[in-house]
Amino acid sequence: MHINTLLNLAANSLLICSSVHLLFRIFGKQDSRVWKHPVKAMLYKAVMAITICGAAANIITLSTPSWSEILLNLGASGNWLFLSFYLYEDSKPVQSTTSAHQAKAKPAATPRRRKKATA
C-alpha cells in the first residue's frame, strides 16, 4: 500500500469520527440553539451527511489521490477534529474556583479608613 493511500485513509477516518461526534454534539440535545433555525439545521445535516459519505467512499475504495488532495483532506480532518474537541471542552460544566472551605468561611471584616493627617 502506498504512503499516500495510508495518509488519505487516516485523514478520512479522522474526518468521519469527528463529523459524527459533531452531529451528536450539535443535534443531540432537544434544547440546542440550532433547532431555532430549522433551515440552517437541515442544511448543516445535509452538509455533514455529504462529508461523511464522501469520506466513507474514499475509505471503501482506498483511493490514492494526488498529494494536494491528501493535504486538503488532512487539513479538513484536523479542522473538524479541532472543532469537535473545542465543542466538547466548551460544553463541560464550569467548576467554581472557591474551595468548600472558602465558601463556608466568614467574610473578613471591612478595613477601617485611616484618618487624614491634619497639617
CNS distance restraints for C-alpha pairs under 8 A (distance, minus, plus):
assign (resid   1 and name CA) (resid   5 and name CA) 6.66 0.50 0.50
assign (resid   1 and name CA) (resid   6 and name CA) 7.22 0.50 0.50
assign (resid   2 and name CA) (resid   6 and name CA) 6.60 0.50 0.50
assign (resid   2 and name CA) (resid  64 and name CA) 7.85 0.50 0.50
assign (resid   3 and name CA) (resid   7 and name CA) 6.18 0.50 0.50
assign (resid   4 and name CA) (resid   8 and name CA) 6.06 0.50 0.50
assign (resid   4 and name CA) (resid  64 and name CA) 6.03 0.50 0.50
assign (resid   4 and name CA) (resid  65 and name CA) 7.41 0.50 0.50
assign (resid   4 and name CA) (resid  66 and name CA) 7.95 0.50 0.50
assign (resid   4 and name CA) (resid  67 and name CA) 7.16 0.50 0.50
assign (resid   4 and name CA) (resid  70 and name CA) 7.18 0.50 0.50
assign (resid   5 and name CA) (resid   9 and name CA) 6.02 0.50 0.50
assign (resid   5 and name CA) (resid  62 and name CA) 6.45 0.50 0.50
assign (resid   5 and name CA) (resid  63 and name CA) 6.32 0.50 0.50
assign (resid   5 and name CA) (resid  64 and name CA) 4.81 0.50 0.50
assign (resid   5 and name CA) (resid  65 and name CA) 7.63 0.50 0.50
assign (resid   6 and name CA) (resid  10 and name CA) 6.14 0.50 0.50
assign (resid   7 and name CA) (resid  11 and name CA) 6.11 0.50 0.50
assign (resid   7 and name CA) (resid  70 and name CA) 7.03 0.50 0.50
assign (resid   7 and name CA) (resid  74 and name CA) 7.91 0.50 0.50
assign (resid   8 and name CA) (resid  12 and name CA) 6.07 0.50 0.50
assign (resid   8 and name CA) (resid  58 and name CA) 7.86 0.50 0.50
assign (resid   8 and name CA) (resid  63 and name CA) 7.66 0.50 0.50
assign (resid   8 and name CA) (resid  64 and name CA) 7.13 0.50 0.50
assign (resid   8 and name CA) (resid  65 and name CA) 7.81 0.50 0.50
assign (resid   8 and name CA) (resid  70 and name CA) 5.68 0.50 0.50
assign (resid   8 and name CA) (resid  73 and name CA) 6.97 0.50 0.50
assign (resid   8 and name CA) (resid  74 and name CA) 7.56 0.50 0.50
assign (resid   9 and name CA) (resid  13 and name CA) 6.05 0.50 0.50
assign (resid   9 and name CA) (resid  58 and name CA) 7.36 0.50 0.50
assign (resid   9 and name CA) (resid  59 and name CA) 5.70 0.50 0.50
assign (resid   9 and name CA) (resid  62 and name CA) 6.95 0.50 0.50
assign (resid  10 and name CA) (resid  14 and name CA) 6.14 0.50 0.50
assign (resid  11 and name CA) (resid  15 and name CA) 6.10 0.50 0.50
assign (resid  11 and name CA) (resid  70 and name CA) 7.89 0.50 0.50
assign (resid  11 and name CA) (resid  73 and name CA) 5.86 0.50 0.50
assign (resid  11 and name CA) (resid  74 and name CA) 5.10 0.50 0.50
assign (resid  11 and name CA) (resid  77 and name CA) 5.79 0.50 0.50
assign (resid  12 and name CA) (resid  16 and name CA) 6.18 0.50 0.50
assign (resid  12 and name CA) (resid  55 and name CA) 4.96 0.50 0.50
assign (resid  12 and name CA) (resid  56 and name CA) 7.17 0.50 0.50
assign (resid  12 and name CA) (resid  58 and name CA) 7.05 0.50 0.50
assign (resid  12 and name CA) (resid  59 and name CA) 6.71 0.50 0.50
assign (resid  12 and name CA) (resid  73 and name CA) 6.95 0.50 0.50
assign (resid  12 and name CA) (resid  74 and name CA) 7.97 0.50 0.50
assign (resid  12 and name CA) (resid  77 and name CA) 6.98 0.50 0.50
assign (resid  13 and name CA) (resid  17 and name CA) 6.32 0.50 0.50
assign (resid  13 and name CA) (resid  55 and name CA) 7.21 0.50 0.50
assign (resid  13 and name CA) (resid  56 and name CA) 7.79 0.50 0.50
assign (resid  13 and name CA) (resid  59 and name CA) 7.39 0.50 0.50
assign (resid  14 and name CA) (resid  18 and name CA) 6.12 0.50 0.50
assign (resid  14 and name CA) (resid  77 and name CA) 5.90 0.50 0.50
assign (resid  14 and name CA) (resid  78 and name CA) 7.94 0.50 0.50
assign (resid  14 and name CA) (resid  81 and name CA) 7.37 0.50 0.50
assign (resid  15 and name CA) (resid  19 and name CA) 5.94 0.50 0.50
assign (resid  15 and name CA) (resid  52 and name CA) 7.42 0.50 0.50
assign (resid  15 and name CA) (resid  55 and name CA) 6.92 0.50 0.50
assign (resid  15 and name CA) (resid  76 and name CA) 7.40 0.50 0.50
assign (resid  15 and name CA) (resid  77 and name CA) 4.54 0.50 0.50
assign (resid  15 and name CA) (resid  78 and name CA) 7.81 0.50 0.50
assign (resid  15 and name CA) (resid  80 and name CA) 6.63 0.50 0.50
assign (resid  15 and name CA) (resid  81 and name CA) 7.29 0.50 0.50
assign (resid  16 and name CA) (resid  20 and name CA) 6.11 0.50 0.50
assign (resid  16 and name CA) (resid  51 and name CA) 7.81 0.50 0.50
assign (resid  16 and name CA) (resid  52 and name CA) 5.40 0.50 0.50
assign (resid  16 and name CA) (resid  55 and name CA) 6.44 0.50 0.50
assign (resid  16 and name CA) (resid  56 and name CA) 7.29 0.50 0.50
assign (resid  17 and name CA) (resid  21 and name CA) 6.20 0.50 0.50
assign (resid  18 and name CA) (resid  22 and name CA) 6.11 0.50 0.50
assign (resid  18 and name CA) (resid  77 and name CA) 7.66 0.50 0.50
assign (resid  18 and name CA) (resid  80 and name CA) 5.93 0.50 0.50
assign (resid  18 and name CA) (resid  81 and name CA) 5.28 0.50 0.50
assign (resid  18 and name CA) (resid  84 and name CA) 5.92 0.50 0.50
assign (resid  19 and name CA) (resid  23 and name CA) 6.24 0.50 0.50
assign (resid  19 and name CA) (resid  48 and name CA) 6.66 0.50 0.50
assign (resid  19 and name CA) (resid  51 and name CA) 7.81 0.50 0.50
assign (resid  19 and name CA) (resid  52 and name CA) 6.85 0.50 0.50
assign (resid  19 and name CA) (resid  80 and name CA) 6.73 0.50 0.50
assign (resid  19 and name CA) (resid  84 and name CA) 7.69 0.50 0.50
assign (resid  20 and name CA) (resid  24 and name CA) 6.34 0.50 0.50
assign (resid  20 and name CA) (resid  52 and name CA) 7.84 0.50 0.50
assign (resid  21 and name CA) (resid  25 and name CA) 6.02 0.50 0.50
assign (resid  21 and name CA) (resid  84 and name CA) 6.62 0.50 0.50
assign (resid  22 and name CA) (resid  26 and name CA) 5.86 0.50 0.50
assign (resid  22 and name CA) (resid  83 and name CA) 7.98 0.50 0.50
assign (resid  22 and name CA) (resid  84 and name CA) 5.59 0.50 0.50
assign (resid  23 and name CA) (resid  27 and name CA) 5.66 0.50 0.50
assign (resid  23 and name CA) (resid  28 and name CA) 7.19 0.50 0.50
assign (resid  23 and name CA) (resid  45 and name CA) 7.66 0.50 0.50
assign (resid  23 and name CA) (resid  48 and name CA) 7.63 0.50 0.50
assign (resid  24 and name CA) (resid  28 and name CA) 4.68 0.50 0.50
assign (resid  25 and name CA) (resid  29 and name CA) 7.61 0.50 0.50
assign (resid  25 and name CA) (resid  87 and name CA) 7.50 0.50 0.50
assign (resid  25 and name CA) (resid  88 and name CA) 7.58 0.50 0.50
assign (resid  26 and name CA) (resid  32 and name CA) 6.98 0.50 0.50
assign (resid  26 and name CA) (resid  34 and name CA) 7.36 0.50 0.50
assign (resid  27 and name CA) (resid  32 and name CA) 6.85 0.50 0.50
assign (resid  27 and name CA) (resid  34 and name CA) 7.41 0.50 0.50
assign (resid  28 and name CA) (resid  32 and name CA) 7.81 0.50 0.50
assign (resid  30 and name CA) (resid  35 and name CA) 7.60 0.50 0.50
assign (resid  31 and name CA) (resid  35 and name CA) 7.45 0.50 0.50
assign (resid  32 and name CA) (resid  36 and name CA) 7.99 0.50 0.50
assign (resid  33 and name CA) (resid  37 and name CA) 7.81 0.50 0.50
assign (resid  34 and name CA) (resid  38 and name CA) 7.31 0.50 0.50
assign (resid  34 and name CA) (resid  40 and name CA) 7.61 0.50 0.50
assign (resid  34 and name CA) (resid  41 and name CA) 5.97 0.50 0.50
assign (resid  35 and name CA) (resid  41 and name CA) 6.53 0.50 0.50
assign (resid  37 and name CA) (resid  41 and name CA) 6.14 0.50 0.50
assign (resid  38 and name CA) (resid  42 and name CA) 6.13 0.50 0.50
assign (resid  39 and name CA) (resid  43 and name CA) 6.17 0.50 0.50
assign (resid  40 and name CA) (resid  44 and name CA) 6.02 0.50 0.50
assign (resid  41 and name CA) (resid  45 and name CA) 6.16 0.50 0.50
assign (resid  42 and name CA) (resid  46 and name CA) 6.16 0.50 0.50
assign (resid  43 and name CA) (resid  47 and name CA) 6.23 0.50 0.50
assign (resid  44 and name CA) (resid  48 and name CA) 6.10 0.50 0.50
assign (resid  45 and name CA) (resid  49 and name CA) 6.06 0.50 0.50
assign (resid  46 and name CA) (resid  50 and name CA) 6.19 0.50 0.50
assign (resid  47 and name CA) (resid  51 and name CA) 6.17 0.50 0.50
assign (resid  48 and name CA) (resid  52 and name CA) 6.12 0.50 0.50
assign (resid  49 and name CA) (resid  53 and name CA) 6.03 0.50 0.50
assign (resid  50 and name CA) (resid  54 and name CA) 5.99 0.50 0.50
assign (resid  51 and name CA) (resid  55 and name CA) 6.18 0.50 0.50
assign (resid  52 and name CA) (resid  56 and name CA) 6.04 0.50 0.50
assign (resid  53 and name CA) (resid  57 and name CA) 6.07 0.50 0.50
assign (resid  54 and name CA) (resid  58 and name CA) 6.30 0.50 0.50
assign (resid  55 and name CA) (resid  59 and name CA) 6.32 0.50 0.50
assign (resid  56 and name CA) (resid  60 and name CA) 6.12 0.50 0.50
assign (resid  57 and name CA) (resid  61 and name CA) 6.10 0.50 0.50
assign (resid  58 and name CA) (resid  62 and name CA) 5.77 0.50 0.50
assign (resid  58 and name CA) (resid  63 and name CA) 5.67 0.50 0.50
assign (resid  59 and name CA) (resid  63 and name CA) 7.18 0.50 0.50
assign (resid  65 and name CA) (resid  69 and name CA) 6.09 0.50 0.50
assign (resid  65 and name CA) (resid  70 and name CA) 6.52 0.50 0.50
assign (resid  66 and name CA) (resid  70 and name CA) 6.47 0.50 0.50
assign (resid  67 and name CA) (resid  71 and name CA) 6.11 0.50 0.50
assign (resid  68 and name CA) (resid  72 and name CA) 6.21 0.50 0.50
assign (resid  69 and name CA) (resid  73 and name CA) 6.08 0.50 0.50
assign (resid  70 and name CA) (resid  74 and name CA) 6.11 0.50 0.50
assign (resid  71 and name CA) (resid  75 and name CA) 6.16 0.50 0.50
assign (resid  72 and name CA) (resid  76 and name CA) 6.07 0.50 0.50
assign (resid  73 and name CA) (resid  77 and name CA) 6.02 0.50 0.50
assign (resid  74 and name CA) (resid  78 and name CA) 6.06 0.50 0.50
assign (resid  75 and name CA) (resid  79 and name CA) 6.09 0.50 0.50
assign (resid  76 and name CA) (resid  80 and name CA) 6.18 0.50 0.50
assign (resid  77 and name CA) (resid  81 and name CA) 6.00 0.50 0.50
assign (resid  78 and name CA) (resid  82 and name CA) 6.12 0.50 0.50
assign (resid  79 and name CA) (resid  83 and name CA) 6.24 0.50 0.50
assign (resid  80 and name CA) (resid  84 and name CA) 6.03 0.50 0.50
assign (resid  81 and name CA) (resid  85 and name CA) 6.07 0.50 0.50
assign (resid  82 and name CA) (resid  86 and name CA) 5.93 0.50 0.50
assign (resid  83 and name CA) (resid  87 and name CA) 6.15 0.50 0.50
assign (resid  84 and name CA) (resid  88 and name CA) 6.22 0.50 0.50
assign (resid  85 and name CA) (resid  89 and name CA) 6.14 0.50 0.50
assign (resid  86 and name CA) (resid  90 and name CA) 5.90 0.50 0.50
assign (resid  87 and name CA) (resid  91 and name CA) 6.06 0.50 0.50
assign (resid  88 and name CA) (resid  92 and name CA) 6.84 0.50 0.50
assign (resid  98 and name CA) (resid 102 and name CA) 6.01 0.50 0.50
assign (resid  98 and name CA) (resid 103 and name CA) 6.48 0.50 0.50
assign (resid  99 and name CA) (resid 103 and name CA) 6.34 0.50 0.50
assign (resid 100 and name CA) (resid 104 and name CA) 6.55 0.50 0.50
assign (resid 101 and name CA) (resid 105 and name CA) 6.26 0.50 0.50
